[in-house]
Amino acid sequence: MRAGLDWPALMRAGMQGLRLTPDAFWALTPAELQVMLGDPAASAPLLSKGLDALMAAWPDSTDTTPEGGQT
């Protein structure tokens, strides 16, 4: 048996989270609602490994002089 959609959770996400009116919510296709809610994997928290990688790629600089060394 195929599991159905969790309509109460989808309705809360659409009407409370996205502040859609009921008419706007029910006019959406499931694919449109998924796009509006975003990819759950894309909004995962930045963990220390990811932060370390960002810090290595974009280190802070204490050099405040404009490019070319002129002030």
Residue frames as a rotation matrix with the C-alpha (Angstrom) as fourth column:
MET 1
0.576 0.817 0.000 0.00
0.817 -0.576 0.000 0.00
0.000 0.000 -1.000 0.00
ARG 2
-0.289 -0.661 0.693 1.30
0.653 -0.665 -0.362 3.44
0.700 0.348 0.623 -0.94
ALA 3
-0.318 0.108 -0.942 1.53
0.843 -0.422 -0.333 6.00
-0.434 -0.900 0.043 1.81
GLY 4
0.523 0.597 0.609 -0.50
0.789 -0.610 -0.079 9.16
0.324 0.521 -0.789 1.22
LEU 5
-0.315 -0.580 0.751 0.53
0.246 -0.814 -0.526 12.74
0.917 0.019 0.399 1.67
ASP 6
-0.441 0.116 -0.890 0.53
0.891 -0.061 -0.450 14.23
-0.107 -0.991 -0.076 5.16
TRP 7
-0.006 0.534 0.845 -2.16
0.653 -0.638 0.408 16.80
0.757 0.554 -0.345 4.38
PRO 8
0.876 0.329 -0.354 -2.33
0.481 -0.528 0.700 18.35
0.043 -0.783 -0.620 7.86
ALA 9
0.124 -0.911 -0.393 1.44
0.603 -0.246 0.759 19.02
-0.788 -0.331 0.519 7.80
LEU 10
-0.561 -0.306 0.769 1.30
0.824 -0.298 0.482 20.35
0.082 0.904 0.419 4.24
MET 11
0.405 0.791 0.459 -1.62
0.645 -0.602 0.470 22.62
0.648 0.106 -0.754 5.11
ARG 12
0.762 -0.203 -0.615 0.25
0.475 -0.471 0.744 23.98
-0.440 -0.859 -0.262 8.16
ALA 13
-0.296 -0.955 0.037 3.37
0.690 -0.186 0.700 24.59
-0.661 0.232 0.713 6.06
GLY 14
-0.485 0.133 0.864 1.41
0.792 -0.353 0.498 26.28
0.372 0.926 0.065 3.28
MET 15
0.401 0.798 0.450 -1.09
0.496 -0.602 0.626 28.32
0.770 -0.028 -0.637 5.24
GLN 16
0.924 -0.115 -0.364 0.89
0.291 -0.404 0.867 29.09
-0.247 -0.908 -0.340 8.38
GLY 17
0.097 -0.995 -0.038 4.48
0.628 0.032 0.778 28.92
-0.772 -0.099 0.628 7.17
LEU 18
-0.698 -0.366 0.615 4.03
0.715 -0.326 0.618 30.43
-0.025 0.872 0.489 3.71
ARG 19
-0.558 0.576 -0.597 0.94
0.044 -0.698 -0.715 32.44
-0.829 -0.425 0.364 4.71
LEU 20
-0.952 0.306 -0.013 -1.04
0.005 0.058 0.998 31.25
0.307 0.950 -0.057 1.70
THR 21
-0.269 0.939 0.214 -4.79
-0.936 -0.202 -0.289 31.71
-0.228 -0.278 0.933 1.65
PRO 22
-0.130 0.277 0.952 -6.76
-0.107 0.951 -0.291 28.45
-0.986 -0.140 -0.094 1.50
ASP 23
0.873 0.485 -0.057 -7.73
-0.083 0.032 -0.996 29.21
-0.481 0.874 0.068 -2.11
ALA 24
0.430 -0.795 -0.428 -4.08
-0.886 -0.280 -0.371 29.79
0.175 0.538 -0.824 -3.07
PHE 25
-0.381 -0.577 0.722 -2.99
-0.725 0.671 0.154 26.64
-0.574 -0.465 -0.674 -1.24
TRP 26
0.102 0.521 0.847 -5.53
0.097 0.843 -0.530 24.38
-0.990 0.136 0.035 -2.92
ALA 27
0.900 0.192 -0.390 -4.78
-0.332 -0.275 -0.902 25.90
-0.281 0.942 -0.184 -6.35
LEU 28
0.009 -0.987 -0.158 -1.15
-0.978 -0.041 0.206 24.69
-0.210 0.152 -0.966 -6.14
THR 29
0.642 0.002 -0.767 0.07
-0.271 0.936 -0.224 21.40
0.717 0.352 0.601 -7.49
PRO 30
0.925 -0.359 -0.121 2.14
0.278 0.427 0.860 19.27
-0.258 -0.830 0.495 -5.10
ALA 31
0.155 -0.916 0.369 5.21
0.972 0.074 -0.224 20.09
0.178 0.393 0.902 -7.23
GLU 32
0.124 -0.053 0.991 4.58
0.164 -0.984 -0.073 23.85
0.979 0.172 -0.113 -6.91
LEU 33
0.913 0.243 0.327 4.17
-0.278 -0.216 0.936 23.52
0.298 -0.946 -0.130 -3.15
GLN 34
0.684 -0.723 -0.097 7.42
0.692 0.602 0.397 21.56
-0.228 -0.339 0.913 -2.92
VAL 35
-0.053 -0.704 0.709 9.27
0.760 -0.488 -0.428 24.31
0.647 0.516 0.561 -4.81
MET 36
0.369 0.273 0.888 7.82
-0.206 -0.908 0.365 26.96
0.906 -0.318 -0.279 -2.50
LEU 37
0.992 0.019 0.125 8.77
-0.126 0.234 0.964 25.00
-0.011 -0.972 0.235 0.62
GLY 38
0.294 -0.951 -0.092 12.30
-0.943 -0.273 -0.189 24.43
0.155 0.142 -0.978 -0.68
ASP 39
0.324 -0.332 -0.886 14.59
-0.082 0.923 -0.376 21.44
0.942 0.194 0.272 -0.60
PRO 40
0.984 0.094 0.149 15.00
-0.152 0.028 0.988 20.24
0.089 -0.995 0.042 3.01
ALA 41
0.517 -0.856 -0.021 18.55
0.844 0.506 0.177 19.08
-0.141 -0.109 0.984 2.28
ALA 42
0.007 -0.521 0.854 19.49
0.612 -0.673 -0.415 22.53
0.791 0.525 0.314 1.00
SER 43
0.363 0.186 0.913 18.52
-0.434 -0.834 0.342 24.18
0.825 -0.520 -0.222 4.27
ALA 44
0.603 -0.225 -0.766 20.52
0.636 0.715 0.290 21.85
0.482 -0.662 0.574 6.48
PRO 45
0.958 -0.250 -0.144 22.45
-0.077 -0.702 0.708 23.58
-0.278 -0.667 -0.692 9.27
LEU 46
0.484 -0.872 -0.070 26.05
-0.378 -0.136 -0.916 24.57
0.789 0.469 -0.396 8.66
LEU 47
0.959 -0.187 -0.214 28.11
0.284 0.583 0.762 22.18
-0.018 -0.791 0.612 10.76
SER 48
0.567 -0.784 -0.253 31.70
-0.249 -0.455 0.855 22.71
-0.786 -0.422 -0.453 11.88
LYS 49
-0.164 -0.633 0.757 33.13
0.630 0.523 0.574 20.77
-0.759 0.571 0.313 8.92
GLY 50
0.362 0.390 0.846 31.29
0.912 -0.338 -0.234 23.05
0.195 0.856 -0.478 6.47
LEU 51
0.993 -0.019 -0.116 32.31
0.020 -0.944 0.330 26.14
-0.115 -0.330 -0.937 8.42
ASP 52
0.240 -0.969 0.065 35.95
0.087 0.088 0.992 25.01
-0.967 -0.232 0.106 8.43
ALA 53
-0.131 -0.239 0.962 35.81
0.933 0.299 0.201 24.58
-0.335 0.924 0.184 4.65
LEU 54
0.728 0.457 0.511 34.33
0.604 -0.781 -0.162 28.07
0.325 0.427 -0.844 4.19
MET 55
0.865 -0.440 -0.242 36.93
-0.137 -0.671 0.729 29.62
-0.483 -0.597 -0.640 6.49
ALA 56
-0.050 -0.912 0.407 39.73
0.419 0.351 0.837 27.92
-0.907 0.213 0.364 4.56
ALA 57
-0.025 0.109 0.994 38.31
1.000 -0.014 0.027 29.09
0.017 0.994 -0.108 1.23
TRP 58
0.355 0.248 0.902 37.58
0.321 -0.938 0.132 32.66
0.878 0.242 -0.412 2.41
PRO 59
-0.138 -0.461 -0.877 39.98
0.978 0.078 -0.194 33.56
0.158 -0.884 0.440 5.23
ASP 60
0.886 0.363 -0.289 39.54
0.431 -0.874 0.226 36.81
-0.171 -0.325 -0.930 7.12
SER 61
0.023 -0.883 0.469 42.07
0.805 -0.262 -0.532 39.47
0.593 0.390 0.705 6.23
THR 62
0.343 0.023 -0.939 43.42
0.765 -0.588 0.265 42.20
-0.546 -0.809 -0.219 8.49
ASP 63
-0.774 -0.611 0.165 44.75
0.573 -0.566 0.593 44.17
-0.269 0.553 0.788 5.50
THR 64
0.224 0.920 -0.322 42.47
0.672 -0.385 -0.632 47.19
-0.706 -0.074 -0.705 5.23
THR 65
-0.453 -0.430 -0.781 44.37
-0.246 -0.782 0.573 49.06
-0.857 0.452 0.249 2.53
PRO 66
0.637 0.697 -0.329 42.68
-0.490 0.036 -0.871 49.38
-0.596 0.716 0.364 -0.86
GLU 67
0.660 -0.382 0.647 43.96
0.637 0.740 -0.213 47.28
-0.397 0.553 0.733 -3.72
GLY 68
0.557 -0.552 0.620 47.24
0.392 -0.484 -0.783 48.71
0.732 0.679 -0.053 -4.93
GLY 69
-0.044 -0.627 -0.778 48.43
0.978 0.132 -0.162 49.57
0.204 -0.768 0.607 -1.43
GLN 70
-0.723 -0.194 0.663 47.46
0.165 -0.980 -0.107 53.26
0.671 0.032 0.741 -1.53
THR 71
-0.440 0.560 -0.702 45.61
0.875 0.090 -0.476 54.82
-0.204 -0.823 -0.530 1.38
